[in-house]
């Protein structure tokens, strides 16, 4: 069989494979292709591939195999082109996905304001305070309690209604005073409750799970609020956070179950080299490989949070926080509700203007009031349905 006919058969196979159902199982793995325009575009692409493949099979063109020198020239050209693109990305080009680190690959960096935590990765230094300034705003004081959380009081088990909040820097309150955080505002609005904020800057979904499991449930809260942004899903894919300088928990979704990543999961040197390549990370994003890995892992983690709370008799509420330029993390709400879990998507609501710091991107005091108001409304309509946790 000639090379031309082989190319034609390959085009026909690709045309048959590129359809609505295979795309939903690979690239659009977290939903379905429902729009008519998208389905027409797929059908048009299929028709073009099938027509071209059929024509090539009927009238195959003649191919001349390259000589050794031409292969060498092609290899050099591709290598130089990839090198230039890699240099472009490293000198300030767009970065679609952060590099992935594996357990034990890096050492923790010293920090004046944060310390390593064996269960969650890091927490604030206990009984400490410091000041940060963002966007020329007046500097904000961040004070920690004896357990290393941003609070004016220590966290202890409460005999009455206790609500625990976990999240990242949005929930922790970057740029706003402690009294302006939505956790503190919730306590002021919900009479008879106390709200403990366990959030830490830079946390991923996996760290929120560990905080729920190891730090919050032992205090017997009636409700746990898991507040997240889209970026928190990517953070679950790495065992080290460069910005914070700390190692963190990293889990692997293996054979339908979550397990901690070990040194045995570290790939070979070539794979590690690729992980540091901006070009490779971009290709993973374009092909939705990173997104698919993130979706499957994080959905399993969210389910694990729900299971932990259910075993303890504690209600859980997942809250998608509003962002200036949110990415797409999939139909989380539908998935969580199918699992019987409560969810508020504030990122898709009519968001008031000016609720973010303009350049920094975190929600400001107005943004925290917006979040607190939405959660307060949800709580008041369901307060009678929230069971008391099992006393341990």
N, C-alpha and C positions, 0 to 999 in steps of 0.2 A: 504494500500500500504506500502511495506517495506521501511525502510530508504535507503537501497541500491538502489532501483529503483528511489527514490526521488533524490538521488545524481546523478544517470544516466541522469534523465530528466534535472536536473540543468546544467550538462555538455553539453548536447545537445543545450539547450537554449543559453548558453554562446557561444558555437561554432557558432550558427546562428547569434548571435548579433555582434561578433567580425568580422566585414567585412570592406571593403574599405570605404563604405559610412558612417557607424556609427563612424568609427575612424576619418574621415574627419570632422564630426560634433562635435566631442568632443576634441580629442587630437590634431589633425591636422586641427583645426578649421579655420585657416587663409590661407589655400591653398588647395591643392589636392595631393593625392598620385599617382604620375604619373610613377615612375620608375617601370620597370618590376620586378626587384629583390625584391622590397618592396611588390608588389602585390603577388608574388610567396610565400614570407615569410608569408603573411597573410593567403593565401590559405592553406599553409601547416599547420599552427596553427589551422585553422578551421577544416581541415580534421582530425587532431589528436584529437581534442576535441570531434568532432562528433563520431569518431570511438570508443574512450574510453567511451563516454556516452552510445552509443549503446550496447557495450559489457557489461557494468555495468547493463544496463536494462535487457539484456538477461540472464546474470548470475550474479545476484547481490551478492556482498560479505556480510558476516555477520558482523554487527557492534555491539559492546558492549558499552552501554552508560557508561560514567565515573561515578564513585561514587562521593559523595560530597567532600570527602577528596582529590580526584584526581582533581576535579574542583578547589578547593582552592589552591592546589599545582601549577596547571597550571596558575591561576591568579597571584600568587606570582612570578612565574618564568617570566611571561610576563612583570610584573611591574618592576622587577629587571633589566631585559634586556633593557627595554625602558629607565630606569634611567641611565644605563651604557652608552647607545648610546647618550643620552642627555648630559651626562657629557663629553663624547668624543668630541661632537660638541662644547661645551662651552669652552673646554680647548685647542681649536685650530683646530678642525676638519673643513671640508669644510662647507661653508654656501652658500646654493643655492639661498636663497631669504632673503631679509632683513625683520625684523619684521615690522608689520603694526601698526601704531598708529592712533587713532581716534581723531576727533576734540575735543579740550578741555581736552585731557588726560594729557598733560604735559604743563609746564610753560616755557616761553622763558628764556634762560640763558644770563647773561650779556656778552657783547662783546666789545672789544676795537675798533674794526675796522668795525663792521657792526651793523645796527640798524633794528628794526622790521619795516615792511611795511605792512599796513593793506590790501593792494590789492594783493601783490605778495609774501609776507612772510618776505623778508628782502632785504636790499640794503646796499651799502657801506655808511659809515658815511660821511656826506657832508663835503667838503673842508678839506679832511684829507689825510694823506699819511702814508704808513708803508712799511716795507720790509719783504720779505719771502725768505728763502733759501731752495732749493730742490736739492738733489743728489750732494751736494758739489759744485754746480754751484755758480758763483758769485750771491749774493743776488739781488733780483729784487725789484724795487720801484713800488708801486701801489698807484696812486694818483687819487683822486675822485674830481669831479666837484661839483657845488653848488646843483645839483639834486641828488647826491649820485651814480654817474656812473663813470666808469673808463674812464676818458677823460681829456684832457688838456684845454677844453673849455666847457662852459655851453651849454645845449641843448635848442634851441629855434626854432620856426617854420621858415622855410626857403622859400623864394620866388622862388627858383630854385630847381634843382633836389636834393632831400634828400633820402638817403637810410638808413633804420633802420635795425639793426642786433640784434637778440635776441638768447640767448643760455645759456650754463652753463660755467664751468671753462675752457673748451676747447676754447670757443669763447671769454670769458673774458680775457684769456691770461695768465694762470698760468705758471710761469717760464720764461716768455719772457717780454722784455720791451714793453711799449705801442706802440712804433713805429714799432715793429715787428709783432704785431697782424694782422690777416688777414683783420680785419675791417679797420684798418689804411692803410694797403697796397692797399685795394680796392680804397680808396679815392685818393691815389697817382696815381693809374693806370687809373681811370675813370675821365677824365677831365670834369670839370663843375659839379661835384657832391660833396656832403658832406655825410659822413657816420657816423652815431651815433650808438655807441655800448651800448646796454641796457643789455647785459648779466651779470649774477651774478653767482659766484661759487655755485654749488650744486642745481641749478634750475632743476625742472622737466618739462615735457611737459605742465602740467597744469599751472605752473607759467609763462612759455613763453606765453601762451595764455593770461593770465591776463596782462602781460607786453605789449603785442600787443594792447589789448583792452583799457587799462587805461593809458598807457604811450606813446605809439608810434603813434597811428592813429590821435591823436589830433594835431600832428606836420605836418600832410599832407605829408607823404613820398610818393615817386613814387613807391618804392619797399620796401618790408619787407622780410628779409632773416631769416628763422627759422632754426638754425643749431643745430643738436642734435647728441647724441651718444645713444647706446642701453640702457644704464643704466637709462637714463632719463625717460624711459617708466615705470620702476618699481617705480620711485619716485612719480609718480602720484597716487600710491596706498596708500600713507600714509599722515597724516596730521601733522607730526612732523619729522624733520630731526635731528637725534642725532648728526651727525658730525658738523652741523652748530649751533645747539642749538636753533632753531627757529621753531615756528609753521608756517604752510604754507597753502595755499588754498587746499581743497580736494573736489573733485566733485564725484557725483554718477551718473551712467548711469541708469536711472530708467524709465521704460515704454517708451523707445526709445528717451528719452530726458535727457540732462545734468541738474543737479541741485546741489547746494552746499550741502555738507554733514552737518548734524546738530547733536546735542547731542542725538536726537531721534534715530539716526542710530547706536549708540553704542550698541554692543551686550551684552548678559548676562555675568556674571563673569566667567563661564566656558569657553566661547568662547574667552574672553580676556586672560584667562590663557593659552589657546592653542596658541594664537597669539604670546606669548612670548617664546614658545617652539621651539627650533631649529629643533627638530625631526619632529614636525608638519609642519614647514615651508619647510623642505626637502621633506616630503610626498606631499605637495601641488605642489612643483616644479616637482617631478617625475610624478605626475598625470596630470601635465599641468594645474592645477586649477589656479595658480597665473598667468601663461602666458595667459590663456584665458581671465581672468578678465582684465589684463593689455591691451591686444589687443583691446577688445571691448571699453573700456573706452578711451584709447588714440586715437583710430581711430575717435571716436566721437569728441574728443578735436581738432584733426587736421582738421576735417571738419568744426568745429566751427571757427577756425582761418581763414580758407578759406572763410567762409560766412561773417565774420566781415570785412575782407579786400575787398571782393566783394561789400558789401553795401557801403563802403567808396570810391570805385573806385581805390583801391590800389592793385597793383600786389603783389603776394607772391611767394617766392621760398623756398622750403624745401630742406635742405642739410644734408645728412647723413655723418657725419665726420668719417675719418679713425681712427681705434683703433688698439692697439697692439694685443689684443685678444678679438675680437668682439663677442658678443652673437648673437643669432638669434631673430630678432624682426618681422619676417614674411615678406611677399611680399608687403612692404610698397609702393614701386614704382608703382606697378600695381594698387594698390588701389587708390593712389593719382591721377595717370593719368586718371583712369576711372572717377574720380570726376572732371576732367579738371584742375588739379593743377600741377604746375611745380615742378620737383624733380631732384636732382643730387645725385647719390649714389657714394660717394667717397670711401666708405668702400669696394666696390667690384672692383674698378679699379686697375690697376697696380700701386701699392703704392711704391714710392721710399724707399730705405732702410734708416735707421737712421733718420726718421722724428718724432720719439717719444723720450722722456727722457727714458732711459733704464729701470729704476725701477719705477719711478713715473707714467709713462704711458701717460702723457699729450703730445700733439704735441709740438715740439720745434720750433725754428725760421724757420727751413727748412720746417716743416710741415705746418706752417702758410703760407709760400710762395706757397706751393703746393695747399692749399685750395684757396688762393686768385687768383691764376692763373686759376683754374677751374671755379670759379665764374665769373671772368673777361671775359673769353672766352664765357661763357653762356650769359652774359649781352650784350656783343657787337653784338652777332648774333640776339638778340631779342630787342635791345634798341628801335627800331622804333615801336615795337608792345606794348610797355609798356605805358598804358594810364596815363594821368595826374589825380591825385586824385581830388575828389570833395572837394572844399573849404568849410570849416565849419565856 
